Amino acid sequence: MVRQQGKRGYGQTAILIGIADKSPLMRVALKHLFSGDDRFEIVSSSANSQTFLKQVEKVPMDVAIVGWVIPPGDARYILDQLQPSLNAPRVVVYTGFESDTVPLQVMAHGGAAFVSKNEDPAYLLDTTAQVAKGRMVFPYMDVKQINANPLATLTKRELEILSSLAAGRTNKEIAAQKGVSTNTVKYHIKNLFEKLGVSNRGQAIALYLKS
């Protein structure tokens, strides 16, 4: 993808922003918020994970503002699918979902920042600008808990496949998505079952959703 020129001018390039949120009202609100700040330019808006991931392949974006609860599951699916991509945007998870574990999960799955909807909107704008510079922004948390998560034992590919299983994809669909054979997918599934200490995909998915 070729980085398109932003709107700022004077030799400055706007930060290209993608939005992914299940709520039409929130998407409109985020568009209004970012459009009012000339540091940013909105280039994509999606209502679900699948549409957003397709947009990432087509539209250059620097930072994505993603809701935590977004079909087919939550933001972990987006984060896991973006990890192999060299051109993936950095992700800010913006949510009103109240749980002490969510920021840890965002960090563990490769997110760049977590912002609660209880924060002032200006904080989201400033956090996004910091993320665009390569920084990570999270509330205080005990990062030692990340390594206590059983999913931390999985490779990136195993985590991607588990995420796809949680999204309801079949082995054949995962193989087509990853450009590998179904036998390769089965091999990875067998390995992740062993690492997680489970015997079937239902148990693996339940562990994924709880972690």
C-alpha positions as CSV (number, residue, x, y, z in Angstrom):
1,M,0.0,0.0,0.0
2,V,1.2,3.5,-0.8
3,R,0.9,6.1,2.0
4,Q,-1.5,8.7,0.8
5,Q,-0.9,12.4,1.5
6,G,-2.9,13.8,4.3
7,K,-4.8,17.0,4.5
8,R,-2.6,19.2,6.7
9,G,-0.2,20.7,4.1
10,Y,2.9,22.7,4.8
11,G,5.0,19.6,4.6
12,Q,3.0,17.9,7.4
13,T,1.2,14.6,6.8
14,A,-2.1,13.9,8.7
15,I,-2.4,10.8,10.8
16,L,-4.6,8.4,8.9
17,I,-7.4,7.0,11.1
18,G,-9.5,3.9,10.7
19,I,-12.6,3.3,12.9
20,A,-14.2,0.0,13.8
21,D,-17.2,0.0,16.2
22,K,-20.4,-1.9,16.2
23,S,-22.4,1.2,17.1
24,P,-23.5,3.6,14.3
25,L,-23.8,6.4,16.8
26,M,-20.3,5.8,18.1
27,R,-18.8,5.7,14.6
28,V,-20.5,9.1,13.8
29,A,-19.2,10.5,17.1
30,L,-15.7,9.4,16.5
31,K,-15.7,10.8,12.9
32,H,-16.9,14.1,14.2
33,L,-14.3,14.1,17.0
34,F,-11.3,13.3,14.8
35,S,-12.5,15.4,11.8
36,G,-12.4,18.4,14.2
37,D,-8.7,18.0,14.8
38,D,-6.4,18.8,11.8
39,R,-3.8,16.3,13.1
40,F,-6.0,13.5,11.8
41,E,-7.8,12.3,8.7
42,I,-10.5,9.6,8.7
43,V,-10.0,7.1,5.9
44,S,-12.1,4.2,7.0
45,S,-15.2,3.3,9.1
46,S,-16.4,-0.2,9.7
47,A,-19.2,-1.9,11.7
48,N,-17.5,-5.3,12.2
49,S,-14.2,-7.0,12.3
50,Q,-14.4,-8.6,8.9
51,T,-15.1,-5.4,7.1
52,F,-12.4,-3.6,9.0
53,L,-9.8,-6.2,8.1
54,K,-10.7,-6.0,4.4
55,Q,-10.3,-2.2,4.6
56,V,-6.8,-2.6,6.1
57,E,-5.8,-4.5,3.0
58,K,-7.0,-1.7,0.7
59,V,-6.7,1.6,2.6
60,P,-3.5,2.8,4.2
61,M,-4.1,3.8,7.8
62,D,-1.7,4.7,10.7
63,V,-3.9,4.1,13.7
64,A,-7.2,2.3,14.2
65,I,-9.7,3.2,16.9
66,V,-11.4,-0.1,17.7
67,G,-14.3,-1.0,20.1
68,W,-13.7,-3.9,22.4
69,V,-17.0,-5.7,21.7
70,I,-17.3,-6.0,18.0
71,P,-18.7,-8.8,15.8
72,P,-17.8,-11.6,15.5
73,G,-16.4,-11.4,19.0
74,D,-14.1,-8.8,20.5
75,A,-11.1,-6.7,19.5
76,R,-8.7,-9.6,20.2
77,Y,-9.8,-11.1,16.8
78,I,-8.7,-7.9,15.0
79,L,-5.5,-7.7,17.0
80,D,-4.6,-11.3,16.3
81,Q,-5.3,-11.1,12.6
82,L,-3.3,-7.9,12.2
83,Q,-0.1,-9.3,13.9
84,P,1.4,-10.9,10.8
85,S,0.9,-7.8,8.6
86,L,3.9,-5.4,8.1
87,N,1.5,-2.6,7.1
88,A,-1.0,-3.0,9.9
89,P,-2.2,0.1,11.7
90,R,-1.4,0.5,15.4
91,V,-4.6,-0.2,17.4
92,V,-6.2,1.9,20.1
93,V,-9.0,0.0,21.9
94,Y,-11.7,2.5,22.9
95,T,-14.4,1.1,25.0
96,G,-16.9,1.5,27.8
97,F,-16.6,-2.2,28.7
98,E,-15.6,-2.2,32.4
99,S,-13.1,-4.9,33.3
100,D,-9.6,-4.8,34.9
101,T,-8.5,-7.5,32.6
102,V,-9.3,-5.9,29.3
103,P,-6.2,-3.5,29.2
104,L,-4.0,-6.6,29.9
105,Q,-5.7,-8.5,27.1
106,V,-5.2,-5.6,24.7
107,M,-1.5,-5.4,25.5
108,A,-1.0,-9.2,25.4
109,H,-2.6,-9.3,21.9
110,G,-0.5,-6.5,20.5
111,G,-2.6,-3.4,21.0
112,A,-0.9,-0.1,21.3
113,A,-3.2,1.6,23.7
114,F,-6.3,1.3,25.8
115,V,-8.7,4.2,26.4
116,S,-11.9,4.1,28.5
117,K,-14.9,6.0,27.2
118,N,-15.0,7.6,30.7
119,E,-12.0,9.6,29.8
120,D,-12.3,13.1,28.3
121,P,-12.5,12.9,24.4
122,A,-9.3,15.1,24.2
123,Y,-7.5,12.2,25.9
124,L,-8.4,9.9,23.1
125,L,-7.1,12.4,20.5
126,D,-3.8,12.9,22.4
127,T,-3.4,9.1,23.0
128,T,-3.9,8.5,19.2
129,A,-1.3,11.1,18.4
130,Q,1.2,9.4,20.8
131,V,0.5,6.0,19.3
132,A,1.1,7.3,15.8
133,K,4.6,8.3,17.1
134,G,5.2,4.7,18.1
135,R,4.4,5.0,21.8
136,M,2.2,2.7,23.9
137,V,-0.4,4.2,26.3
138,F,-2.0,2.1,29.0
139,P,-3.5,2.6,32.5
140,Y,-1.5,1.2,35.4
141,M,-1.7,-2.6,35.6
142,D,0.2,-5.5,36.8
143,V,1.9,-6.7,33.6
144,K,3.1,-9.9,35.3
145,Q,-0.4,-11.1,34.9
146,I,0.1,-11.3,31.1
147,N,2.6,-14.2,31.5
148,A,0.1,-16.0,33.8
149,N,-2.3,-16.2,30.9
150,P,-2.2,-19.7,29.3
151,L,-2.6,-18.1,25.9
152,A,0.9,-16.7,26.4
153,T,2.4,-20.1,25.5
154,L,0.9,-20.0,22.0
155,T,2.9,-19.0,18.9
156,K,1.5,-16.1,16.8
157,R,0.2,-18.5,14.2
158,E,-1.5,-20.7,16.9
159,L,-3.1,-17.6,18.4
160,E,-4.3,-16.4,15.0
161,I,-5.9,-19.8,14.4
162,L,-7.5,-19.9,17.8
163,S,-8.9,-16.4,17.2
164,S,-10.4,-17.6,13.9
165,L,-11.9,-20.6,15.6
166,A,-13.5,-18.3,18.2
167,A,-14.9,-16.3,15.3
168,G,-16.7,-19.4,14.0
169,R,-14.4,-20.2,11.0
170,T,-14.0,-23.8,9.8
171,N,-10.6,-25.4,9.2
172,K,-11.1,-25.0,5.5
173,E,-11.9,-21.3,5.8
174,I,-8.9,-20.7,8.0
175,A,-6.7,-22.6,5.6
176,A,-7.9,-20.4,2.7
177,Q,-7.5,-17.2,4.8
178,K,-3.9,-18.1,5.7
179,G,-2.9,-19.6,2.4
180,V,-2.0,-23.0,3.9
181,S,-3.4,-26.5,3.7
182,T,-6.1,-27.9,6.0
183,N,-3.5,-30.4,7.3
184,T,-1.3,-27.5,8.4
185,V,-4.3,-25.9,10.2
186,K,-5.1,-29.2,11.9
187,Y,-1.4,-29.5,13.0
188,H,-1.5,-26.1,14.6
189,I,-4.9,-26.8,16.3
190,K,-3.4,-30.1,17.7
191,N,-0.5,-28.2,19.1
192,L,-2.5,-25.4,20.7
193,F,-4.9,-28.0,22.2
194,E,-1.9,-29.7,23.9
195,K,-0.5,-26.4,25.1
196,L,-3.8,-25.3,26.6
197,G,-4.6,-28.7,28.1
198,V,-7.9,-29.0,26.2
199,S,-9.3,-31.8,24.0
200,N,-11.6,-30.0,21.6
201,R,-12.2,-26.6,20.0
202,G,-15.2,-25.8,22.3
203,Q,-12.9,-26.0,25.3
204,A,-10.2,-24.0,23.5
205,I,-12.6,-21.3,22.5
206,A,-14.1,-21.1,26.1
207,L,-10.6,-20.7,27.5
208,Y,-9.8,-18.0,24.8
209,L,-12.9,-16.0,25.7
210,K,-12.2,-16.2,29.4
211,S,-8.5,-15.2,29.2
